[in-house]
C-alpha cells in the first residue's frame, strides 16, 4: 500500500515513488514491488513501471538504514536520488 508521501515499504526499506504524469496520485493504492535475480527492484502500478532501483541503490539504502533510524520522520533521505523514473 502506497503511503500519502508516495513511499512504499518493502523488506525493511522505504522506497520513494517518483512523480508520474499518468498516475499523479497513487496514495492508498496497491502497487507491485518486483524483485529480480540480479538484485534490482521495480515498482509497478496497473502494469506501468513507476520506478526502478538498481542493486547498488538498494545497497546504499541498506547502508544508510542504521543512520535513518535516528531520524524523526523515519524517511530515507537519499531515496529520491536512487530512483529512476520511467514512463513519465
N, C-alpha and C positions, 0 to 999 in steps of 0.2 A: 504494500500500500504506500503510495506516494504521500509524503507529508506536505504541509502547506508551504514550506520553503523549497519545495521541489527536490527533496532528498529522499533517498530510499536506503534502508539498512539491508546489508547482505553480508552474512558470515562475519559479523562484528565490525564491518566497515560502514561508513556513511558516505554514500555516493551522490554527488550533485548532478542533477539532470539539467543540461543547458537549455536555454530558451529555444523553442521550435515554433515557427510560424504556423505550421499545420495543426499543432496541438499547444496553443499558448498557455492553457491552464489544465494541468493533469493532476492537481492536488486531489487527494482522496480516491484516486483511481488505482486499479491493479496494473502493474507492469510485469513483464517477464525479464528476469535477470539471467542471462545465459553465460555459463562458464565453459570455456573451451579447453581442450587438452594442452594447448600451448600456454595457457595461463591467462589469456585476456578475457575480459568480460564485455558483454553488450547489454544494454538496456533497451527493450523494445516495447512498444505500445501499439496495439492493433496492427501488428505486422511491420510497423515502421521502426527502424533502428534510430533511437534518440541519442545514444551516447556509446562510445567505445572507450574502454580503459585498458591500456597496454599492461603487460606483465610488469614492466618497470614502474609504471604509475601505481599499480597495486602494491608493489614492494615499498615504494616511498610512503604510501598511505599507512602501511603496516608499521613502518619505522617511526612515523610521526604519531602513531596512536597513543603511545605512553605519554607523550607530551600533551596531546589533546585532551586526555582525561582530566587535566588540571584546568581546562578552560571552563568558564561558567556556562556557556550556551551549549557545549558539547559538540559543536560543529567542527568539521575538519577544515582548517583554513586553506589548505592547498588544493582542495577538491576541484575548484573551478579551473585551476591551471592544469589539471591532469586529464580533463575530458576532451574528447574530440567530438564536436557536434556534426551530425550527418543529416542531410535532408532538410536543412533549414534555409 
